[in-house]
Amino acid sequence: MVVNLLAMDGTDSTKIKFNLPGEQNHLKPGQSVRVEGLCYGMARDGEVRWWSADAVIPLNGGR
């Protein structure tokens, strides 16, 4: 499944599009989440880049 995430650190933000294993039906648009195992990959020639993650966990009880 492909997930779009707005990563924010309090002063700046950026959009990250990444792959997750399996269906992620517990995720809702706009909810706060914790991302586990977020990794950035790049092909040897430097042209192909991607993000992947092991899991996305909803915060605040999934609300």
C-alpha positions in Angstrom: 0.0 0.0 0.0 1.2 3.5 -0.8 0.8 6.1 2.0 1.2 9.9 1.7 2.5 11.5 4.9 3.0 15.1 5.9 6.1 15.1 8.1 6.4 18.1 10.4 9.0 19.0 13.0 7.5 22.2 14.4 9.3 24.6 12.0 9.0 22.9 8.6 7.1 20.2 6.8 7.5 18.0 3.8 5.4 15.4 2.0 6.7 11.8 1.9 5.1 9.1 -0.2 6.1 5.6 0.9 5.2 1.9 0.7 3.9 -0.2 3.5 3.4 -3.9 3.6 -0.2 -5.1 3.3 -3.5 -3.2 3.8 -3.6 -0.3 6.3 -7.3 0.0 6.9 -6.7 1.5 10.4 -5.3 4.7 8.9 -7.6 7.7 8.4 -6.7 10.9 6.4 -5.5 13.7 8.7 -4.7 11.6 11.8 -1.5 11.8 13.7 0.7 8.7 13.5 4.1 7.3 14.5 6.1 5.8 11.7 8.3 2.8 12.5 11.3 1.7 10.4 11.1 4.6 7.9 13.9 4.1 5.3 15.1 6.0 2.3 16.5 4.1 -0.7 18.3 5.1 -3.8 19.4 3.1 -6.9 23.1 2.9 -7.6 22.8 5.3 -10.5 21.1 7.8 -8.2 18.0 8.1 -10.3 15.4 6.0 -8.5 14.5 7.1 -5.0 11.9 5.7 -2.6 10.8 5.7 1.0 9.5 2.6 2.8 8.3 1.9 6.4 7.7 -1.2 8.5 4.5 0.2 10.2 2.4 3.3 10.8 0.8 3.4 14.2 -2.1 5.8 14.9 -1.7 8.1 17.9 -4.5 9.1 20.4 -6.2 5.7 20.1 -6.6 5.9 16.3 -8.6 9.1 16.3 
